[in-house]
């Protein structure tokens, strides 16, 4: 169940992530193709942003959707960057996958 407190905590986590990135809602909106007013309006109405905006935010801020929305990792804990790397790896040719596997299995200590 979505509570008023859960939505407020979402906005607190988003604020912290935006601050940690050294950016602003205005800059994010401009960079990601939506108006900062959209975020300010959702916040004022105590709503979550649309899913399309949430996806852009987690990808840009490098946080997981589970963490941003729920405050904890409910899934396997992959960030948007992790999932992006998995997509790239899965579409790579076999010879590239072999090279990556050898690099990742090397003991670097």
MOSULFEN-V67666 format. One record per residue. RES is the residue in three letters. PHI is phi in whole degrees, -180 to 180 (* if undefined). PSI is psi in whole degrees, 0 to 359 (999 if undefined). NEAR is the number of other ideal C-beta (glycine too) atoms within 12 Angstrom. Layout:
RES_PHI_PSI_NEAR + RES_PHI_PSI_NEAR
This chain:
UNK_*_134_6 + UNK_-88_122_14 + UNK_-110_164_12 + UNK_-59_320_14 + UNK_-64_320_13 + UNK_-61_319_20 + UNK_-68_319_25 + UNK_-62_320_19 + UNK_-66_324_22 + UNK_-56_311_33 + UNK_-65_326_29 + UNK_-65_318_17 + UNK_-66_320_29 + UNK_-65_316_36 + UNK_-56_313_22 + UNK_-63_320_17 + UNK_-67_318_30 + UNK_-63_316_29 + UNK_-64_317_15 + UNK_-62_329_13 + UNK_-83_352_20 + UNK_68_35_10 + UNK_-126_190_22 + UNK_-139_166_18 + UNK_-61_322_31 + UNK_-62_314_17 + UNK_-65_317_17 + UNK_-60_313_32 + UNK_-59_316_25 + UNK_-64_314_18 + UNK_-66_325_19 + UNK_-102_359_26 + UNK_87_32_15 + UNK_-143_164_26 + UNK_-82_138_17 + UNK_-60_332_24 + UNK_-57_326_15 + UNK_-58_315_27 + UNK_-67_315_32 + UNK_-61_320_20 + UNK_-67_314_18 + UNK_-61_317_25 + UNK_-63_314_22 + UNK_-62_328_13 + UNK_-91_4_14 + UNK_58_49_18 + UNK_-121_156_21 + UNK_-77_149_29 + UNK_-65_163_34 + UNK_-58_153_15 + UNK_-58_320_13 + UNK_-61_324_15 + UNK_-75_319_29 + UNK_-57_316_33 + UNK_-62_315_23 + UNK_-62_320_24 + UNK_-65_313_41 + UNK_-66_323_33 + UNK_-64_317_26 + UNK_-71_321_29 + UNK_-88_348_33 + UNK_71_31_22 + UNK_-117_163_32 + UNK_-86_152_29 + UNK_-64_320_34 + UNK_-57_312_22 + UNK_-65_315_27 + UNK_-63_317_38 + UNK_-83_316_27 + UNK_-105_345_21 + UNK_84_7_22 + UNK_-154_161_16 + UNK_-86_104_17 + UNK_-88_333_14 + UNK_-92_214_15 + UNK_-84_358_11 + UNK_88_17_15 + UNK_-76_137_22 + UNK_-85_172_24 + UNK_-60_323_26 + UNK_-66_320_17 + UNK_-60_314_21 + UNK_-65_324_22 + UNK_-62_315_18 + UNK_-64_321_16 + UNK_-63_320_17 + UNK_-63_317_14 + UNK_-64_313_15 + UNK_-61_316_20 + UNK_-66_335_14 + UNK_-95_0_12 + UNK_-75_151_16 + UNK_-66_159_12 + UNK_-56_319_12 + UNK_-65_324_10 + UNK_-69_319_15 + UNK_-61_321_17 + UNK_-64_318_14 + UNK_-63_314_15 + UNK_-61_317_19 + UNK_-61_318_14 + UNK_-65_319_12 + UNK_-64_315_13 + UNK_-70_334_13 + UNK_-88_352_10 + UNK_-69_137_10 + UNK_-83_110_7 + UNK_-93_5_6 + UNK_-82_999_3
